[in-house]
């Protein structure tokens, strides 16, 4: 599994507040996009997990906003697998406009089964990240 991946995101009009600034809540959607693309680039995806009865759930999310983004800005999101334990995956996020860091975030995921019971992280994800 890759430990880092970057995507570009153009700030769309409906993602902004009336002042034309990226609404703070949309950053977490961007984080999800980054996570999904990191796993896809690694040859894995959430659909495969779900087909196997595993569901990724967010157990902690945080973001430190440093500078605002505006409508039509082209942003670069770096997603980093910070740590993997037997039951959780920690991702770090760095959102840039050009070389300017706009925010940094962290999301912790756990995997659960259909009944909501915590499940171990698959070996292929855990390997090399503990």
N, C-alpha and C positions, 0 to 999 in steps of 0.2 A: 504494500500500500504506500502511495505517495505520502510524504509528510508536509508538503507545501504545494499550493496551487494558486494561480491568479486568474481572475476574470475581469473583464471590463464591463461597466454598467453605465448607461446614459440615464441621468435623472429625468424621469418623465413628468409631465405636467400634473397628472393626478396624484403624484407622490409628494406634492409640495403643499405647504400651507398658503394662506392668502397672500403672504408677502413674497412668495416665490422661493422660499427656502425648503429644502428637503425636510419633511416631517420626521421627527425623531423616531417614531415607531417604525418607519420604513427600513431603517438600518437593520433591524432584526430580520426582515424579509431578505435583505441583501445577504446577511450572514447565512441564512438557510440556502440561498442560491449558491454561495461559495462552498458550503459544506457538500451540497448535492453534486456540484461539478468536480470537487476534489475526489469524492468517492467514484464518480463516473470515470474520471481520468485514470483512476487506479484499477479500472476493470470491474468495479463493483457498483451496486446501486441499492437504494432503499427498496425498490420493488422486489429484488431477489430476497432480501431479508424478510419482507412481508409475506412473500410466497412461502417462505419457510416458517412462518408463524412468529417472526420477531418484529417488533415495532420500536423505532427510535423515539424516545420522549426526552424533552428538555427538562432537566432537574434544576438548572441554575443558568441565569443569563444576566450579563452586565455589560454596560457600555460607558466609556468615558468620552464625552464629546469635547473636541478641542476647537474645531472651526466648522462653520456651516458650509453645506453644499447648496447649490442653487439649481433651478430648472436648467436643463440642457447641459450641465457639467458632465464631462466624461470622467468617470471615476475608475480606479483600479483597486480591487479588493484582493488582498492576500489572505488566504486561509491556511492556518498552520495547525497540524495535529501536535498539540503541546504535550499531551500525556495520555497513555492508555493504560488502564488497570484491568483487573479481571472483570469489573462490572461497570466501568464508565470510560467515556472518551471525552477528553477536554480539547476544545478547539480555541485558538486565538485568532483574532481578526484585526487586520490593519487596513483602513480605508483611506486611500490617497486621491488627491487631485494633483496631477503631475507628480512632483516630489513632496508635496505638502501633506502631512498626516492630518486627516480630519477627525478621525476617531479610532479608538482601539477598543475591542470587545473580547468577551470570553463567554463561551457556552459549554455547559457540561451536559452530555447525553448519557442516558442509560438505555438498555434494551429490555423490553418486557414481552411476555407472551400474551396471548389473546385474553387471558384472565387478569393481566396487569402485574404478574409476578416478575420480579427482576430475573434476568437471564444473563449468563456469562457472555462476554464479548467474544465473537468468533476468533479462532486462532489466527486466521489470515489477517485480521485487523490488528490483533494484539501483537503479533510477531514484529519485533524490531521497534516497538514503541513503549515498552514498559519502563 
